[in-house]
Amino acid sequence: MPKAIDLMKRREEEILNGLLFLSEKTKGFTDPELIMIGGYALRAFIQFSRFTRDCDFALTKRNGWNIDRIKGFLPEGYLVEEEQKRNNYGFLRCIKFVKHNKARVKVSMDFMEGEIRGREAKEVIKIDEATIKNRAFVSIPIAGKPIKLPVPSYVDYFVMKVVSARASDIRDIAALICENGIPENLVERVKQILPYPEIFSIKLKRIIPEIRRKTFLDSWRGIFGTIKYNKEDRRKVITELEKLIKSKNNFLS
């Protein structure tokens, strides 16, 4: 059987091909205006890369549905697996199966229009005009090759990670804080893009106990394939998160 890392590398090669195709079809991700989120965007903010299964994009909702346009120029071999349209929220998941030796590798691209939604009812993040305006085009390595991609501002990306707060997100949050600190204007931005800003506080209070776990440091190092992060780095991250929760004049009441 192929090794898991070989399958992930094969998936990433296919993602790179899809991104190059999308860049051409959308005039460099400007028509419609796309923002890469998720694990690939993390590479714009920290020095390490980790493999991720999905390639995720967000875009704002204007007149009509941009996901309808995207369906019209999908990369070769991609099929629509799931589609939703609800008021100001649209979701499109496109998948492709590629061969790697005798195995089949599933590649997926997700597009979230108007909002990013999680598993819980209050996990909603609005993709507003400032999200688009404040994005940056950054050269990101994918499959060993640099490609210029649009990523959110640091504060917007940080909010997305906290609201999601899966195990991989928590390790990402620790790396983000360790290398970049708490983003500026965080409280203001939370109030602007979260219809239920209290979810941010709830998630923060869940994140700290996970980072305190004895097994966290090994998993943190392991996901990025490094020995750089240490106990002092973990203490720094916990201290910053605790200060954020205790700070006055914020969204946590």
Order of alpha helices (4+ residues) and beta strands (2+ residues): alpha-beta-alpha-beta-alpha-beta-beta-beta-beta-beta-alpha-beta-beta-alpha-alpha-alpha-alpha-alpha-alpha
